[in-house]
Amino acid sequence: MPSLTRTMVVSSSLSFNWAATLLNARSYKSVICYCLGITQHTCGTDNVQAVANLAMLTGNVEKEHSGVDPLRGQNNVQGACDMAALPAVLPGYQALGNVEVQERFRAVWGRDIPQSPGLSLVDMTHSGAEGTIRAMFIMGENPVLSDPHLYRVQATMQQLDFLAVSDIFLTETAALAHVVFPAASFAEKTGTITNSERRVQLSQRAIKPVADSRPDSEIIMALGRRLGCPGMDFASEAEIMEEISLVTPIYGGMHYDRLAENWGLQWPCWDRSHPGTRFLHKYYFSRGKGQFTITEHREPQEGVEEKYPFTLITGRGSYHHYHTATMTRNSPRMVREYPEALLEINRQDSERLGIRDREMVEVASRRGRVRVKAKITDRVQPGSVFTSFHFWEVPINLLTIDALDPKSKCPEFKVCSVNVGRLADD
């Protein structure tokens, strides 16, 4: 029986056909990998459930080197989710309203914790615009450039009573803040990183924090003490991990001494004697019942029309930059390799509109307009245009829509309707 694993990579278009399903089913082991292009739609949850349906239908669960692998956008997104950087769960995906879970946290923290979900990122922006939220503390995020419908985001940030930002560079968001905390980079702090295979790995500090920068844990503890929060006196990151193991069962066996002796441990890791879990669902489904979900087709929130005849797709423009380029545009070599934003437009559309390669064009949606250089290409289909959101000079998210997936609350970054036109001659 073959031992090789077949991998199916799903792009931003979730259009499985019977041939792909048959290929997946005939493979002894098959992995479906997907990226943010699957989730950043108003039907993003349905897309993920369709992927799970395919994996279960073809028997590619309950065995090693198979299943579904969401490729995370950064190295510790999984760890952030595990530690409840989500509005509706506690660390380890424990339910907010579970009495046993509430008692566990009360025993360690000595106080009750909220039982109702918090707000998603876009919900926070809307609440800030309405005056419901009056202060924000933003860590390692640049929503003034990365969030959809930027006019609303910028207006929210500017009308807050207080905005604090913690980051390693002065981002566009940090420039609006009342207080900026200089954070330490990964090389200047010790901690853990959890990747998408649930492997928790120990990362040791390589250099001392530069200038006045401080690790995230120190910044949070100092703020907590100023606010009168008890328990903000950990002597080390290892002590923080000890508390995590007390309140988070799937991290129960995660301790720095064990992580230092291994190439990491995969959760669930219930106690010190547990070796970690190489793959999930071996004997039973670890979460839920493995039920198939019927997913109905839903159109994007915005469709093309006469005034806005193009579909704008946003994403990573090159290998050289990431997200809002907070770090990469501080690297001269990266800037040299990919110095500016480009709007990729199909050759047929450019000929019809009279647009020349590297000509400055205007892109407009119902929410705003930007100017950007055109790049004539066959990489995009006629009727679609593509660009990145790495460049503050071309804040493309002025155009995108903040419609949300009703289940995950993820914005529809990947689809909105726009118009593309040449600039009028002077």
LUMPA-635063 format. One record per residue: residue in three letters; x, y, z of N, C-alpha, C in turn. Coordinates in steps of 0.05 Angstrom, whole numbers, plus 5000, padded with zeros to 4 digits. Layout:
alaXYZXYZXYZ;...
//
This chain:
met501749765000500050005000501850255000;pro501350444983503150674981503150835007;ser505550945013505851095038505951395034;leu506051475008506251765002503551895008;thr503752145016501352305021500852494997;arg498452494987497752674965496652934978;thr497553154968496653414979495053564958;met492753664967491153834950491154114962;val492154304946492254584956489854734944;val488354854962485954994954486555284953;ser486055414930486555704927484155854937;ser484056114929481856284939479156214925;ser479156034906476655944894476155664902;leu474055614917473355354926471455214906;ser472555104885470954984864471754694859;phe471154524879471854244876470054124854;asn471153954838469653804819469853504825;trp468453344810468453054815471152934811;ala472653034792475352934787477152964812;ala477053204823478653254847477753084870;thr475053044873474052874895474952584891;leu474952494866475752214861478752184866;leu480352374858483252374863483752354893;asn482252514908482652524937481852254950;ala479652134940478651884951480451654945;arg481751644921483451424913486151424926;ser486951654938489451674952489251534979;tyr491351384986491351255012491351465034;lys493051665030493051895049492952145033;ser491352335041491052585027490652815046;val491953035041491753275058490653505041;ile488653635051487553875038488654115053;cys490154285039491254525051489754765040;tyr488954955058487655195048488755435063;cys488455665050489555915061487256115066;leu487956365072485956555079483956615057;gly484756565032482856615010480356455012;ile480356235027477956075031476156205052;thr477356315072475756415095474856695093;gln476156865078475557155078473357215058;his471057095063468557135048466257135067;thr463957225059461557205076460656915078;cys461656745060461056455062463556305071;gly465456425085467956295092467556045109;thr465756055128465255825145464155595128;asp462355655110461255445092463555325075;asn465455485066467655385050469255185067;val469855255092471455075109469854815115;gln467254845119465654605124465554425099;ala465554545076465654385051468254235049;val470454355057473054215058472953985077;ala471854025101471553815121469753585110;asn467653665097465853455085467453275065;leu469153405049470653255029472653065043;ala473953165064475852995078474552755091;met472152795103470752575115469552385094;leu468552495072467252335051469252145039;thr471752235036473852075023475451915043;gly474751915068476151745088478851855096;asn479352105093481952225099481952365126;val480852235146481152315173481752065189;glu482452095215482951875233485551725226;lys487351845210489951725205492051935201;glu494551865205496652055204497252145175;his498252395173498952505147496552525128;ser494252595139491852625123490052835137;gly487952905124486053095136486053365124;val485553565141485253845132487354015147;asp488854175132490954345144490554635136;pro489454805154489255085148491955215151;leu493055325130495755445131495455725143;arg496555765166496156015181497756245168;gly496856485173498056725161500656805174;gln501056745200503456805214504256565231;asn506656575243507756335256506256265281;asn504856445294503656375320500656445320;val499356445297496456485296495056265311;gln496056015307494855785321495055825351;gly497455915360497755955389496056175400;ala495656385384493856605393491056505396;cys490156345377487456225379487256035403;asp489255875407489255695430488955845456;met490156085457490156245482487856435483;ala485756395467483256535468483356815457;ala485056855436484857105421482557085401;leu480256995411477756965397475557055416;pro473457165405471457295422469557105437;ala469356845429467256675440468156435456;val470756405461471756175476473956265495;leu474456085514476656115533479055965523;pro481455995536483755845527483255545524;gly484255435502483855155497481055105485;tyr479655315475477055285462474955185482;gln475255265507473355185527470955375526;ala468555265530466155425528465855625550;leu465055865544464756075564462656005585;gly460455885577458355835596458455575611;asn460655415607460955165621461555205650;val459955095668460255135697462955025707;glu463654785698466154665706468554835698;val468454945674470555115664470755365680;gln468455485686468355735702469655685730;glu469055455742470255385768473255355766;arg474255235744477155195740478555465740;phe477455655725478755925724478456075751;arg476156045763475756175789477756075810;ala478355815809480255705829483055815825;val483855865800486555965795486656265797;trp484656405786484756695785483456835809;gly481856685823480556795847478356995840;arg477156975817475057165809473357035787;asp470957145784469257045762470157165735;ile469557025714470257115688467657155671;pro467757315650465357365634464157105623;gln461557095620460256865609459056915581;ser459257165572458157225546460457295527;pro460157235501462257275481462957575479;gly465457625470466357895464465657965435;leu467158165425466658265398468858175379;ser468158135354470258085333471558355326;leu473658335310475158565302473458785289;val471958695269470258895254467958995272;asp466858815289464858905308465959125327;met468459095335469759305352469859575337;thr470559555312470659805296467959935294;his465859775289463159885288462359995315;ser462959855336462259955363463760215370;gly466260235361467760485365466560715350;ala465560665326464260875310461660965323;glu460360775337457860845350458260955378;gly460760955388461361065414461060865437;thr460360615430460160405451462860335463;ile464860315446467660275455469060545454;arg470360615476471560875477474660865479;ala475760625483478660595485479360325473;met481760305461482860065450485860035457;phe486659785460489459715463490059515441;ile491759585421492259425398495159325398;met495459065396498158945397498758815370;gly500958895358501958755334500058745311;glu498358945309496358945288496259225276;asn495659245251495559505237492959545223;pro490759555238488059565225487559805208;val489060025212488660265195489460215166;leu490959995162491659925134490559645127;ser490159475146489459195140486459135140;asp484859295154481959235157480359335133;pro478059225128476459315105475059585112;his474159715091472659975093474260165111;leu476660245102478560395119477560665127;tyr475860795112474761055121473361025148;arg471860805151470560755177472560695199;val474560535192476660455212478160705222;gln479060865203480561105210478861295227;ala476361335220474561505235474261405263;thr473961135266473661015293476161075310;met478561025299480961055314481361345323;gln480561535306480961815312478961925332;gln476661795336474761895355474761745382;leu476561545385476761415410477761605432;asp476861575456477961735478480861665483;phe481561415479484361335485485061095467;leu487361115454488460895437491360845445;ala491860595452494660515458495360295438;val497860295429498860105409501459995419;ser501859735417504459605422505359475397;asp507759555387508759435362511759475361;ile513059335342515959355339516759585321;phe514959685305515459925288513060115291;leu513460365283511360565285509560525260;thr507460375263505660315241503760555236;glu502160535215500160745210498160765233;thr497560535245495760545268497060665292;ala499660595297501060705320501361005317;ala501561105293501761395289499361545299;leu497061415301494661545311494261515342;ala496061355354495661285382496461505401;his495161505425495861685446498461595460;val498761325462501061205474502060975457;val504660955453505760725438507860585455;phe507460325458509360165474511260015454;pro513860065456515759925438516059635446;ala515159455429515159175435517759045425;ala518458825438520758665429520058475407;ser521858425389521458235367521757955377;phe521257755360521457475368524357405377;ala526357545366529057475373529857595400;glu528257775411528857905436527357805460;lys525957575457524257475479524057175478;thr523557065501523056775503520056725504;gly519256505492516356445492515856185476;thr513356135471512655905455511255985429;ile511555815409510255855383508755595377;thr506255615370504655385363503955395334;asn504755195319504255205290501655055283;ser501055035257498454935249498154635252;glu500254485259499954205266499754175297;arg499154395310498754395339501254345355;arg503554385343506154345356506954595371;val507254565397508154785414511154765417;gln512554975408515554975408516555205425;leu518755155438520055355455521955525438;ser521655795440523355975426524956135447;gln527556115446529356245465530256515455;arg530556705473531556965466534456945455;ala534957085433537557085420539257325427;ile537857555430539257805437537557955458;lys538858145471537358305491535458495476;pro533258575488531458765475532959025468;val532459115444533759355435532559605447;ala534359785456533560045468531459995490;asp529160135488527160115509524959915503;ser525259745483523259545476523059335498;arg520659225502520159035523518458805512;pro518758555522517058335513514158395519;asp512358275504509458315507508558255535;ser509658035547508757955574509358175594;glu511658305592512358515610510558755607;ile509958825582508159055577505359005588;ile504358765584501658695594501658695624;met503658575637503758565666503958845678;ala505659015666505959285676503259435674;leu501859405652499259535649497259425670;gly497359155673495559035692495959135721;arg498459165728499059265755498059545758;arg498459715738497459995739494460005741;leu493059805730490159795730489059655755;gly490859555772490059425796489259135793;cys490159005772489458725768491358545784;pro490258365800492058185815493157965797;gly495357835806496557615791498357695768;met498957955766500658045744503558075754;asp504657855766507357875777508857615771;phe508557515747510157285738513057355736;ala514757175746517657225746518957145719;ser517556985703518656895678516456795660;glu517156755634515256635616514556355623;ala516456215635515955935644513755925665;glu513656125682511556135702508756175689;ile508756345668506256385654505356125642;met507155965630506355715619505355515640;glu506355535664505355365685502355435691;glu501755685691498855755695497155665672;ile498255695647496755605624496055305627;ser497955145636497554865639495354805660;leu495054985680492954945700490154995690;val489855185673487155265664486355165636;thr488355055622487854965595488454665592;pro486554485594487054205595488754095571;ile488254195547489754095524492754175526;tyr493354365542496154445547497154345575;gly495654155587496254075614499053965618;gly500253845597502953735600505153905587;met504454145580506354325567507854485589;his510454425592512154565611514854615597;tyr516054835605518554925591520654705591;asp520954565614523054355615522554135594;arg519954065590519353855571519653965542;leu518854215538519154325511522054355503;ala523754415522526654455517527954185509;glu526853965518527953705513526953575487;asn524953695475523753585451523553795429;trp522853705405522353885383519553995385;gly518554015409515854105413513953875419;leu511653945430509553745436506953835423;gln505453645414502853715401500553675419;trp498753875421496453835438494353675423;pro492553545438492353535467494753385480;cys495753505501497953385517496953415546;trp495753215557494053235581495653275607;asp498053145609499553165633502553105627;arg504153115648507053075644507852815631;ser506252605636506852345625505852305596;his504152495587502952465560504952545539;pro505252385517507252445496506352655476;gly503852755479502752925458501152765438;thr499752905421497952765402498852815373;arg499952615360501052645333498952715313;phe496552605315494452685297491752645311;leu489752795303487252805316485352585305;his483152545320480852375311481652085306;lys483651975321484451695316482251505322;tyr481051525346478951345354476251475355;tyr476251745357473751895359474352175351;phe472252325344472652605336473252765361;ser475552915361476453065384474553285391;arg473353405372471353615377468953565359;gly466653565371464153515355463853225348;lys462053175329461352895321462152825293;gly463652995280464352935252461952925233;gln460053095238457653095222458053245196;phe456853135175456853275149454953525151;thr455753735137454253985138453454055110;ile450854105106449854195080450554485077;thr451954555056452754835051451454925024;glu449755115026448455225002450255434990;his450155454964451655654950450555934956;arg452456114962451656394967453456584951;glu452256774938453756964922455157164941;pro457357294931458657504947456657724954;gln457357884973455658104981455258304959;glu457358344943457258534921457758384894;gly456058434876456358324849457158544830;val458258474807459058674787456558794774;glu456759034766454559174752455759374733;glu454059514719455059694698456959904709;lys456360024732458060224743460660114755;tyr460559874766462859734778463159464765;pro464359444741464259204726466559004732;phe468359074750470658894756470358784784;thr471358544788471658424814474458464825;leu474758604847477358654859477958424878;ile480358304875481358094893483858204906;thr484058174932486458264946487958034957;gly490558064961492157844973495057924974;arg496757724977499657774978500757814950;gly501958044946502858114919505357984910;ser507057894928509657774921510657614945;tyr512857484940514157334962515657524981;his515957774973517757954987516358115010;his513758135009512358295029510058125041;tyr509358205065507158065079505358265092;his502758225089500758375104501058675098;thr501358845119501759125114504659205112;ala506359005108509259055104510559205127;thr509559175151510659315174513559255177;met514258995173517058915176518558925150;thr517358815129518858775104519659035090;arg518059245093518759505081520859655098;asn521659535120523959635134526559485126;ser526259315106528559175095529259285067;pro531559415064532159535038532159325015;arg533059085021533058875000530258804991;met528358775010525658715002524458944986;val524959184994523859414980525059434952;arg527659364949528859364922527559164904;glu526858924915525758714898522858774890;tyr521358904908518558954902517859234914;pro518359444899518359714911515659854912;glu513559754897511159904895508759724890;ala506359844895503959694891503259684861;leu502159464852501359424824498659304823;leu496959404804494359284799494559104775;glu494258844779494358654757491658654743;ile491858694717489458704700489858534675;asn487858384667488158214644488658374618;arg490158254600490858384575488358474559;gln486358304558483958374543482658624554;asp482458634581481158874593482859124589;ser485459094591487259324587487059434559;glu486859254539486659344511483959484507;arg481859374519479159494515479059764528;leu480459804551480360064565482560254556;gly484460154539486660324531488760374552;ile489060184571490960214593493560084585;arg495760244589498460144583499760024608;asp501659854603503159734626504659954641;arg504459944668505660134687504460414685;glu502160434673500660684672499060714699;met498960954709497461014733494461014727;val492860854742490060834738488560894764;glu485960944762484360984786482460754789;val482360644814480560424821478560534841;ala475960504836473960614853471860394860;ser470960404885468660244894466560424906;arg464560304918462460464930463460604955;arg465860534965466860644990469160844987;gly470560834965472761014961474260964935;arg476461094932478061074907480961104913;val482660964898485560984900486860994873;arg489361084872490861084847493160894850;val493660734828495660524829496660474801;lys499060374799500160304772498960034763;ala498360024737497259774725499559594716;lys499059334719500859134709499258954691;ile499958954665498458794646499458504648;thr497558314651498358034656496157854647;asp496857594645494857384639494357224664;arg495457304687495057154712492257184723;val490957404717488157434726486257404703;gln483857324709481857274689480657544679;pro479657554655478157794647475857854666;gly475558104672473458184691474358194720;ser476758104725477858124752480458284752;val481058404775483558544779484558464807;phe487258464810488458374835490558574844;thr490758614870492958774881493258694910;ser495458784922496158724950495258964968;phe495458924994494959145012497459205029;his499859165017502359215031503159505033;phe502059675016503159945013501260165023;trp502260325042500560535053499960745032;glu501760765011501260964990498760894973;val498060634973495760534959494060374979;pro492560504996490960365017488560225004;ile488959994993486959864977484459794993;asn484759765020482459695036480559935040;leu481260165029479160375027476860275010;leu477460084992475459994973473859754983;thr475059584999473859325006471559365025;ile469859155026467359175041467659035068;asp466259135088466459015115464058845121;ala462858725101460758525105462058285118;leu460558145136461757935153460457665147;asp462057455150460957185152459357175177;pro456757095176455057105200455956915222;lys457556715215458456525236461156595247;ser463156635230465856695239466456985244;lys464757165233465157455234467557545218;cys468557375200470857455183469857635160;pro471257855154470358035133470757905105;glu469258005086469557925058471658085044;phe474258025051476458165039476758105010;lys476057875001476957774975475257854951;val472857954956471058024934469658284939;cys470058474921468358704920468358814891;ser466358964884466159054856467359334854;val468859374832470259634828470159714799;asn470859964795471160074768474160144765;val475260104741478060164735478060344711;gly479560564713479660754691482260904689;arg482861004666485261164662484761434674;leu486961554683486761834694486462024671;ala484962234675484562434655487162584649;asp487662634624490062784617489963074627;asp492263174637492263444647491963644624;
//
